[in-house]
Amino acid sequence: MNIYVGNLSYKMTKEELEATFAPYGAVKSAKIVTDRENHNRSKGFGFVEMESEEAGNRAISELDGKEIGGRALRVNEARPKS
């Protein structure tokens, strides 16, 4: 299951994002989207792919609105680009 994670702290690393989701199940991948012009600057959102839909749904319900790094996360199932 692919999950969108918004309102991330600009200082959060890929490893920290992965560690945030790990308690809910196996994380296949974690990615923080960065600015094309300035590759080191986070855009404040990313994606996490969970092994199972069950783990993904549990992570979404537990982490949506949770404050991490001084910001309330927005967490929901990622929708394909239209």
C-alpha positions, -999 to +999 in steps of 0.1 A: +000+000+000+013+034-010+008+062+016+010+100+011+026+118+041+021+156+041+031+185+063+065+169+072+092+189+090+117+201+064+144+186+085+130+151+085+152+124+069+141+094+048+154+072+077+133+091+103+102+088+080+108+051+077+112+047+115+080+066+121+060+040+101+080+009+111+060+002+143+029-004+122+044-031+099+071-037+073+081-007+053+090-015+017+102+021+009+102+056+022+108+087+001+108+124+009+102+146-022+128+172-027+129+204-047+144+199-082+164+231-081+178+226-046+180+188-042+187+191-004+155+210+004+125+189+013+091+199-002+075+189+031+058+157+018+067+122+009+055+086+003+058+054+023+051+020+008+040-006+033+042-044+028+005-050+036-027-030+033-036-039+069-003-023+081-009+007+059-044+013+072-032+010+108-004+035+101-029+059+085-054+058+113-026+062+140-004+088+124-029+111+106-029+144+127-001+132+149+025+159+157+060+150+147+088+176+145+064+203+156+040+196+127+007+177+125+011+150+098-014+145+070-014+108+062-037+091+037-036+065+009-017+079-021-038+084-052-022+079-086-015+111-106-044+120-128 
